């Protein structure tokens, strides 16, 4: 068995065996298979795809490349495939925990538009994102919630393969996304999984057909491992909420937990919460949604957030946002019909809110606050967006070009589709 024969077999669109996939993954992990060889292999998968059986095999091999945690507690995990302004976890996790459902979550740092959940949390002074497994379990048992960076040696094969995917243009491959996401979620130890699968220009997957295929594939993988899995397909053609940037998103999350959040963020959080709570408690989604909305209004979710942040050493009284800001105004009157999420994300990264390489340092203080969303009416001279900046700036014109203003109104749909084990 050798890598060249396996690449050739894949090039001919023949099905690979478990042993062949294991040879490739383990060989790449131990250095016997070189980056350029693995790049060729990943490119063939990107071009030709994989069967569901091959994807299940690849997931299993990556899962077994490291530790698999046994949390010894019932917990529901949520994963997002990533988007612009996606601070959902910061609101969702304490909300679900406030309803008596354990949330034991491991998140990552961002490599792309803006920071990941861990980067956002590190905007809170003192917040500790590392702890031992024992402390992690104890905190979940005590207050129902803990969120850390990856602990232990979970799925090392995925980490190495993902780094290569990022530079070979294969991050949007459906089987590679499915095996990457699900191997990490299964290794993390939660017994139920809810996935927020972003669809649109600011997402990994930009069309509905591919999103449905990916969602069903991840549910199938979850079922294979006896993990109840559900997928919510959500719109990422405009940024989520109004804030884009790390500390700005934390502040927006706090306001949302106090009952003053943007409508789209509240809608997404309550939909995801209703799924998570109904799955764990065995109640209807309608009942779970009513409970979720109530805990956002009555302060229970916010109090759980404060308890969580305090338990991990954080202090929200001194979150720093840049004092340098400028308001960019609408050049004409009309309705906002489009906001380019991908370009807003790239511009946020150019301000310093995201990374191009793993070692880049994030500026937590910078980003954007969007004053007008898709569907909103705007008058000429009204503020469209506020830019928060430090050392790095971006051209005003490039920011304003992200907005399209027309003389007709559009009403965006946030929740596109729900996929469950019943689909």
C-alpha positions in Angstrom: 0.0 0.0 0.0 1.3 3.4 -0.9 0.0 7.0 -1.2 0.5 7.3 -4.9 -1.7 4.2 -5.7 -4.4 5.5 -3.3 -4.4 9.0 -5.0 -4.6 7.3 -8.3 -7.5 5.1 -7.2 -9.3 8.2 -5.9 -8.6 10.0 -9.1 -10.4 7.2 -10.9 -13.3 7.8 -8.6 -13.0 4.4 -7.0 -14.2 3.7 -3.5 -11.4 3.7 -0.8 -11.4 1.0 1.9 -11.2 1.7 5.6 -7.6 0.4 5.6 -6.5 2.7 2.8 -8.0 5.7 4.5 -6.4 4.7 7.8 -3.0 4.4 6.0 -3.3 7.9 4.6 -4.5 9.6 7.8 -2.0 7.9 10.1 0.8 8.2 7.6 0.2 12.0 7.4 -0.1 12.3 11.2 3.3 10.5 11.7 5.1 12.3 8.9 5.5 9.4 6.5 3.1 11.0 4.0 4.3 14.5 3.1 2.2 17.7 2.9 2.3 17.8 -0.9 1.1 14.2 -1.1 -1.7 14.9 1.3 -2.6 18.1 -0.6 -3.1 16.0 -3.8 -5.2 13.5 -1.9 -7.5 16.2 -0.4 -7.8 17.9 -3.7 -9.1 14.7 -5.3 -11.7 14.4 -2.5 -12.7 18.0 -3.0 -13.2 17.4 -6.8 -14.8 13.9 -6.7 -16.4 13.7 -3.2 -16.7 10.6 -1.1 -19.4 8.1 -0.5 -21.3 8.2 2.8 -19.5 5.0 3.9 -16.1 6.5 3.1 -17.0 9.6 5.1 -18.1 7.5 8.1 -14.8 5.6 7.8 -12.8 8.8 7.7 -14.7 10.2 10.7 -13.9 7.0 12.7 -10.2 7.1 11.8 -9.9 10.7 12.8 -11.8 10.1 16.0 -9.5 7.3 16.9 -6.4 9.3 16.2 -6.6 10.7 19.8 -8.5 10.6 23.0 -12.3 10.3 23.3 -13.7 12.0 26.4 -16.2 10.3 28.7 -17.8 13.3 30.6 -19.9 11.0 32.8 -22.6 13.7 32.6 -25.5 14.3 30.3 -24.8 17.3 28.2 -25.9 18.9 24.9 -23.3 20.4 22.6 -23.8 23.0 19.9 -21.6 23.6 16.9 -21.7 26.4 14.3 -20.0 26.0 10.9 -19.0 29.6 11.3 -20.1 33.0 10.0 -19.7 36.7 10.4 -20.9 38.2 13.7 -21.6 34.7 15.1 -21.7 35.2 18.8 -24.5 32.8 19.3 -22.8 30.5 21.9 -22.2 33.4 24.3 -26.0 33.8 24.6 -27.2 30.3 23.9 -25.0 28.4 26.4 -26.1 30.3 29.5 -29.7 30.4 28.3 -29.8 26.6 27.9 -28.0 26.1 31.2 -30.5 28.3 32.9 -33.2 25.9 31.8 -31.6 23.0 33.6 -29.8 21.5 30.6 -26.0 20.9 30.9 -23.8 22.6 28.4 -20.2 21.2 28.3 -18.6 22.8 25.3 -15.1 23.0 23.8 -14.6 25.7 21.3 -11.7 27.0 19.2 -9.9 30.1 18.2 -10.8 31.7 14.9 -8.7 31.4 11.7 -10.5 33.8 9.3 -12.8 36.7 9.4 -13.1 37.3 13.2 -12.1 35.4 16.3 -13.7 32.2 17.4 -15.7 31.8 20.6 -12.5 31.4 22.7 -11.2 34.7 21.3 -14.4 36.4 22.1 -14.4 35.1 25.6 -10.8 36.2 26.1 -12.1 39.8 25.5 -13.5 39.5 29.0 -10.6 40.4 31.4 -9.5 37.4 33.5 -11.6 34.8 31.7 -9.8 31.4 31.7 -10.3 29.2 28.7 -8.2 26.3 30.0 -9.0 23.8 32.8 -8.4 20.2 33.7 -11.0 17.6 32.7 -11.9 17.1 36.4 -12.5 20.8 36.9 -14.5 21.0 33.7 -16.8 18.2 34.8 -17.1 19.6 38.3 -18.1 23.0 37.0 -20.8 21.5 34.7 -22.1 19.5 37.6 -22.1 22.6 39.9 -23.6 25.3 37.6 -24.6 23.5 34.4 -22.1 25.1 32.1 -18.4 25.2 31.2 -16.7 26.3 28.0 -13.0 25.8 27.3 -10.6 25.5 24.5 -9.9 22.0 23.3 -8.5 19.9 26.1 -6.5 16.7 25.9 -5.3 15.1 22.7 -8.7 15.2 20.8 -8.6 14.4 17.1 -5.0 15.4 16.3 -5.5 14.1 12.8 -8.2 16.7 12.1 -6.0 19.6 13.4 -3.2 18.7 11.1 -5.4 18.0 8.1 -7.5 21.2 8.7 -4.3 23.3 8.7 -3.5 21.9 5.2 -7.1 22.2 4.0 -7.0 25.9 4.8 -4.1 26.5 2.4 -5.2 24.1 -0.3 -8.7 25.5 -1.0 -10.4 22.4 0.3 -12.2 23.8 3.3 -15.6 23.7 1.5 -15.5 20.0 0.7 -18.7 18.4 2.2 -17.2 15.1 3.3 -14.2 16.8 4.8 -16.4 19.3 6.7 -18.7 16.5 8.0 -15.8 14.2 9.2 -14.0 17.2 10.7 -17.0 18.5 12.6 -18.4 15.2 13.8 -15.1 13.6 14.8 -14.5 16.6 17.2 -18.1 16.7 18.5 -18.1 12.9 19.2 -14.7 13.0 20.8 -15.9 15.8 23.1 -18.2 13.5 25.0 -21.7 15.2 24.8 -24.6 12.8 24.2 -26.6 15.1 22.0 -25.5 17.5 19.3 -27.2 20.5 17.6 -25.5 22.1 14.6 -26.0 25.6 13.3 -25.2 25.1 9.6 -24.7 28.5 8.1 -25.7 29.0 4.4 -24.8 31.9 2.2 -22.0 34.2 1.0 -20.5 34.6 4.5 -20.5 30.8 5.1 -18.4 27.7 4.2 -21.4 26.4 2.3 -23.1 29.0 0.0 -26.0 27.0 -1.5 -29.0 25.2 0.0 -28.5 21.9 -1.9 -25.0 21.4 -0.5 -26.1 22.5 3.0 -28.9 20.0 3.0 -26.5 17.3 1.9 -24.0 18.2 4.6 -26.7 18.4 7.3 -28.1 15.0 6.5 -24.6 13.5 6.4 -23.7 14.9 9.8 -27.0 13.5 11.2 -26.2 10.1 9.7 -22.7 10.2 11.3 -24.2 11.2 14.7 -26.8 8.3 14.5 -23.9 5.9 13.7 -22.4 6.8 17.1 -25.7 6.9 19.0 -25.6 10.7 19.3 -28.9 12.3 18.7 -28.1 15.1 16.2 -30.2 17.9 14.7 -29.2 20.6 12.2 -30.6 24.1 11.7 -29.8 25.7 8.3 -29.5 29.4 8.9 -28.9 32.4 6.6 -25.4 33.9 6.5 -25.9 36.3 3.6 -25.6 39.2 6.1 -23.8 39.4 9.4 -25.6 38.0 12.4 -26.7 40.7 14.8 -25.1 44.1 14.6 -21.7 43.7 16.1 -18.7 42.2 14.2 -15.5 41.9 16.3 -14.6 40.3 19.6 -15.3 42.6 22.5 -18.1 44.3 20.5 -19.8 40.9 20.1 -19.4 40.1 23.8 -21.1 43.4 24.7 -23.9 42.7 22.2 -24.3 39.2 23.8 -24.6 40.8 27.2 -27.3 43.2 26.0 -29.2 40.3 24.4 -29.1 38.4 27.7 -30.6 41.5 29.3 -33.4 41.5 26.8 -32.1 44.2 24.4 -30.6 42.2 21.6 -31.1 42.4 17.8 -34.1 40.5 16.5 -32.2 38.0 14.3 -29.8 37.0 17.1 -32.7 36.5 19.5 -34.6 34.4 16.9 -31.6 32.2 16.2 -30.7 31.7 19.9 -34.3 30.7 20.8 -34.6 28.3 17.9 -31.4 26.6 18.8 -32.3 26.6 22.5 -35.7 25.0 21.8 -34.0 22.2 19.9 -31.4 21.6 22.7 -33.9 21.7 25.6 -36.5 19.6 23.8 -34.0 17.0 22.9 -32.6 16.7 26.5 -35.9 17.1 28.4 -38.1 15.2 26.1 -40.6 18.1 25.7 -42.0 19.8 22.6 -40.0 22.4 20.8 -42.9 24.9 21.3 -42.8 24.4 25.1 -39.0 24.7 25.1 -39.1 27.9 23.0 -41.6 29.5 25.4 -39.3 28.6 28.3 -36.3 30.1 26.4 -38.0 33.4 25.7 -39.2 33.7 29.3 -35.6 33.2 30.7 -34.3 35.8 28.3 -36.9 38.2 29.6 -36.8 37.5 33.3 -33.0 37.7 33.7 -32.4 34.0 34.5 -30.2 33.6 31.4 -28.2 36.7 32.3 -27.7 35.6 35.9 -26.4 32.2 34.6 -24.0 34.1 32.3 -22.6 36.0 35.2 -22.3 32.8 37.3 -20.5 31.1 34.4 -18.1 34.1 33.7 -17.3 34.4 37.5 -16.6 30.6 37.7 -14.0 31.0 35.0 -12.4 34.1 36.4 -13.9 36.7 34.2 -14.9 40.3 35.0 -17.3 42.0 32.6 -17.0 45.4 34.3 -13.9 46.3 32.3 -14.4 45.0 28.7 -12.3 47.3 26.5 -13.6 48.6 23.1 -11.5 51.0 21.1 -12.1 54.7 21.7 -11.3 55.4 18.0 -14.5 55.2 16.0 -16.0 56.7 12.9 -19.6 56.7 11.6 -20.1 56.0 7.9 -23.4 57.4 6.5 -25.8 56.3 3.7 -25.1 58.0 0.3 -28.8 57.9 -0.6 -32.2 57.1 0.8 -34.0 53.8 0.3 -34.1 50.3 1.8 -31.1 48.0 2.6 -31.4 45.0 0.3 -28.0 43.5 0.8 -25.0 43.5 3.2 -22.0 41.6 2.0 -21.2 39.3 5.0 -18.1 37.9 3.5 -16.6 41.3 2.7 -17.6 42.7 6.1 -15.7 39.7 7.6 -12.6 40.3 5.6 -12.6 44.0 6.5 -13.0 43.1 10.1 -9.9 40.9 9.8 -8.0 43.7 8.1 -8.8 45.9 11.2 -7.2 43.2 13.3 -10.3 41.4 14.6 -9.3 38.1 12.9 -6.3 36.1 11.8 -4.7 35.2 8.5 -2.3 32.7 10.2 -2.6 30.7 13.4 0.1 32.9 15.1 -1.5 36.2 14.3 -2.4 38.3 17.4 -6.0 39.5 17.5 -7.0 43.0 18.5 -10.1 42.4 20.7 -11.1 46.0 20.7 -11.9 46.6 17.0 -14.6 45.8 14.6 -18.0 47.1 13.3 -21.4 47.9 14.6 -24.0 47.8 11.8 -26.7 50.4 12.4 -28.9 49.4 9.5 -29.8 45.7 8.6 -31.3 44.2 5.5 -34.9 45.3 5.3 -34.4 48.5 7.2 -35.3 51.9 5.7 -32.5 54.4 5.6 -32.3 58.2 4.9 -29.4 59.8 3.1 -26.9 60.9 5.7 -28.0 58.4 8.4 -25.3 56.2 9.9 -25.0 52.8 8.2 -22.1 51.4 10.2 -19.7 52.5 12.9 -16.0 51.4 12.5 -13.9 50.8 15.7 -10.2 50.8 14.9 -6.8 51.1 16.5 -3.5 50.9 14.5 -5.1 49.4 11.4 -7.8 51.0 9.3 -9.8 50.1 6.2 -11.0 52.5 3.4 -14.4 54.0 4.0 -15.4 53.3 0.5 -14.8 49.5 0.8 -17.0 49.4 3.9 -19.8 51.4 2.3 -19.6 49.1 -0.8 -20.8 46.2 1.4 -24.3 47.9 1.5 -26.8 47.9 -1.3 -29.6 50.4 -1.1 -32.6 50.1 -3.4 -36.1 51.7 -3.6 -37.9 48.4 -2.7 -38.1 46.5 0.6 -36.9 42.9 1.1 -37.6 40.7 4.1 -34.7 38.2 4.8 -35.5 34.8 6.2 -33.1 33.7 9.0 -34.2 30.1 9.6 -34.1 28.2 6.3 -34.7 24.6 7.3 -34.6 22.2 10.2 -33.1 18.7 9.8 -33.4 16.0 12.5 -33.1 12.2 12.8 -36.7 12.1 11.5 -35.8 13.7 8.1 
